[in-house]
């Protein structure tokens, strides 16, 4: 279930980067990148713990 949440957050981050690029909004792109990186870190930490 935690991986599903991480995948959804990655999808939201990718969408934010895409919309930020279309609007020429560097702030929205940065938030999208932070969401993607945070979700990947969360997924990796969860996988390493074995839970």
C-alpha positions as YAML, in Angstrom:
chain: A
units: angstrom
residues:
- id: 1
  name: UNK
  ca: [0.00, 0.00, 0.00]
- id: 2
  name: UNK
  ca: [2.87, 2.37, 0.70]
- id: 3
  name: UNK
  ca: [4.24, 1.83, -2.79]
- id: 4
  name: UNK
  ca: [0.90, 2.87, -4.26]
- id: 5
  name: UNK
  ca: [1.10, 6.14, -2.34]
- id: 6
  name: UNK
  ca: [4.66, 6.69, -3.57]
- id: 7
  name: UNK
  ca: [3.62, 6.03, -7.18]
- id: 8
  name: UNK
  ca: [0.72, 8.48, -6.87]
- id: 9
  name: UNK
  ca: [3.00, 11.16, -5.45]
- id: 10
  name: UNK
  ca: [5.50, 10.58, -8.27]
- id: 11
  name: UNK
  ca: [2.68, 10.95, -10.80]
- id: 12
  name: UNK
  ca: [1.56, 14.17, -9.11]
- id: 13
  name: UNK
  ca: [5.14, 15.47, -9.16]
- id: 14
  name: UNK
  ca: [5.57, 14.67, -12.85]
- id: 15
  name: UNK
  ca: [2.29, 16.43, -13.60]
- id: 16
  name: UNK
  ca: [3.45, 19.47, -11.61]
- id: 17
  name: UNK
  ca: [6.71, 19.60, -13.56]
- id: 18
  name: UNK
  ca: [4.78, 19.32, -16.82]
- id: 19
  name: UNK
  ca: [2.28, 22.04, -15.92]
- id: 20
  name: UNK
  ca: [5.05, 24.22, -14.54]
- id: 21
  name: UNK
  ca: [6.92, 23.91, -17.81]
- id: 22
  name: UNK
  ca: [3.83, 24.83, -19.82]
- id: 23
  name: UNK
  ca: [3.19, 27.90, -17.62]
- id: 24
  name: UNK
  ca: [6.87, 28.80, -17.39]
- id: 25
  name: UNK
  ca: [6.62, 28.54, -13.62]
- id: 26
  name: UNK
  ca: [9.92, 27.56, -12.01]
- id: 27
  name: UNK
  ca: [8.33, 27.35, -8.55]
- id: 28
  name: UNK
  ca: [5.82, 24.72, -9.62]
- id: 29
  name: UNK
  ca: [8.55, 22.75, -11.38]
- id: 30
  name: UNK
  ca: [10.67, 22.84, -8.21]
- id: 31
  name: UNK
  ca: [7.75, 21.60, -6.10]
- id: 32
  name: UNK
  ca: [7.21, 18.79, -8.60]
- id: 33
  name: UNK
  ca: [10.86, 17.77, -8.42]
- id: 34
  name: UNK
  ca: [10.72, 17.82, -4.62]
- id: 35
  name: UNK
  ca: [7.64, 15.58, -4.69]
- id: 36
  name: UNK
  ca: [9.32, 13.08, -7.01]
- id: 37
  name: UNK
  ca: [12.57, 12.98, -5.05]
- id: 38
  name: UNK
  ca: [10.73, 12.68, -1.73]
- id: 39
  name: UNK
  ca: [8.57, 9.82, -3.00]
- id: 40
  name: UNK
  ca: [11.58, 7.94, -4.36]
- id: 41
  name: UNK
  ca: [13.46, 8.36, -1.07]
- id: 42
  name: UNK
  ca: [10.39, 7.16, 0.82]
- id: 43
  name: UNK
  ca: [10.04, 4.08, -1.41]
- id: 44
  name: UNK
  ca: [13.72, 3.20, -1.13]
- id: 45
  name: UNK
  ca: [13.71, 3.56, 2.66]
- id: 46
  name: UNK
  ca: [10.58, 1.42, 2.88]
- id: 47
  name: UNK
  ca: [12.12, -1.26, 0.67]
- id: 48
  name: UNK
  ca: [15.34, -1.33, 2.69]
- id: 49
  name: UNK
  ca: [13.44, -1.80, 5.93]
- id: 50
  name: UNK
  ca: [11.65, -4.76, 4.44]
- id: 51
  name: UNK
  ca: [8.21, -3.57, 5.44]
...
